[in-house]
Amino acid sequence: MIKFIKNFRKDDSGAVTVDWVVLTAAVCALAGAAYTAIETGSGNLTADTSAYLSGKTDTIGVAGQ
């Protein structure tokens, strides 16, 4: 039983899995935060562009212009 405990304590193959799980969770959290920031900014840009274009007059195909 003592030999089993010593071998179990020396075996660190599961530590790599834990590292990958933590790293993957951090990347997913960062991607979610970036998506939220981009979504808000692009929504504001779309609204501003729509407001700007709604005030413009279409002059394509008008004679004399």
N, C-alpha and C positions, 0 to 999 in steps of 0.2 A: 504494500500500500504506500509506503514511503517513496519507493521508486516511481510509482505512478504519479504522485504529487510533484516530485522533482521534475519529471519529464513534462508534465502539464505546465509547470511554471516556466520551463525553458522554451516551450513551443509558442512562437509568436506569429504563426501563419494567419490567424484571424485578425491581427492588428492591421494588415493591409486592407482587408475588407472594410473595417471600420473607417480607415482613412478615406477610402473611395466613397463611402456613403456620406461622410461629412463634406467632402469636396463637392460631390454631386448636389447635395442639398444647398450648399452655398452658391453654386452656379445657378441653380434654379431660382433661388431667392433674388439674386442679382438680376437675372433675366426678367423676373416679374416686376421688379422696381423700375428697370429701364423701360419696359413696355408701358407701365403706368405713366411715366414721364413723357414718353413719346406720344401716347394716346391723347393726353391733355393738350399738349402743344399743337398737335396736328388738328385737333378739333377747333382750337382757337384760330389757327391759320385758315382753316376752311371757312369759318364764319366771317373772318375779316375779308377774305377774298370775295365771298358772296356779297357782302355789303358794298365793297368797292365796285364790283361789276354791275350790281343792280342800278347804280347811279350813272352808268355810261350809256350812250346812245349807239345803236348799231348803224354804222355808216357804210357797210359793205354793199355794193351794188347800187348805190345812190348816184344818179347822173350828176355830173359836174363836180364831183369831189375827187 
